[in-house]
Amino acid sequence: MMKIEAIIKPTKVEDVKNALEKAGYVSLTITEVKGRGQQKGIKQVWRGREYVVDILPKVKVELVVKDENADEVVGVIQQSAKTGSFGDGKIFVIPVQKVVRIRTGETGADAL
């Protein structure tokens, strides 16, 4: 099993969620986070003064899938989150050793 973590722009959450659901991946966790990448923030002007906002709001989308579905999920997220500009985000693929469904005690892929 693989855990997919995607850090994306807040404006793309609905697009990613809908694309994943359309592809058959409905179980996910969404968390509001803050961070920065290579862009190192953005410059803004307020009351005639320029300042840099270097920690930007982002959203983390997490889901665990079978190994054979990981590439498909990454592709769906990449296509639906892409704007072509800096700050589109990153996708991380992390091996998962064990999953347990609390309610039934099922383990492994059966718990997904």
N, C-alpha and C positions, 0 to 999 in steps of 0.2 A: 504494500500500500504506500501511497505517497501523499504528503500534505502539500497543498499548493497555497502559497501565501502571495498575494498580489497587493502592492501598494499603488493606489491609483488616485487620480484627481476626484474630488467629491462630485464634480459635475458629471462624471461617467458611471456612477454607481448604478443608476437605474438601467443604463445600457448594458452593463456587465451582468447584472442580476437577470435581466430579461433574456439575454443571449445564453447564459448558462441554463436557465429554466427551459428555454426552447430546445437546447441540446440534451435535456434530460437530467441535468444536475441541479436539483432543487435544494439540497441540504448544504447550507453554508453559514458562516458567521461573518458579520460585518462590524468593524470597530472603527470609531473615529480616532485618528492619530495625528501627530504633528511631526514634521521632520524636514530634512533638506537633502538634496543630492548635489550633483555637479553644478546645478544652476546657482547654488549658494544663496538662494532667496531672490527677492524682486525689489526693485526700487519704486517708491511711490512718492508723490508730492502731496503734502497736506498743509494748507495755509501758507503756501509759498515756500515751504521747506521740503527738501528732499531727504528721505530716510529709507533705510533698507530693512525689509522684513525678511529675516533669514531662516525662520522656522515657520513653515507653511502648513496649513491644514491639508491632510490627506485622509484616505480611507484604506483600511486593510481588509481585504476579502480573503477568507480562509475556508478551505474545504479539503476533505480527505477522500481520495478516490483509489480504485484499483490501479496497480502499476500500468496495465495496458491502456488505461484511460487518461493518464497524466498528460501525454503530448496533445491529445485532443482538447483537454481543458485549458492548457496553456495557450493553444491557438485561439480558442474562443475568447479568452480574456484579452489576449493581445489585440485581436481584431476589434473587439468592442470597446476597449479602453483607449485605443490609439487616436491621438489628435494630430500627431506629427510635430508637436512643439515640445520644447523643454519641459520637464516635469511630468511627463506622461506616466512615469513610474517604473516599477520593476516587478518581476515575478520570480519567486523562489520555489524550488521543488526540493522537498525534504523527505527522506525515508521515514516511514512510521513502523515501529516494531510491533505494536500491539494496539488494538482497539477493543473496548468492552462496552456493550450497550448496558447501561445501568439497569433499566427496567427489566430486561429479560436475561441478562447474563451472557448473551451471545458474544462471541469473540471473532476477531479477524474480519474478513470481508463480509461475513454474515451480519456484523454489527453496523455496517455502513448503511 
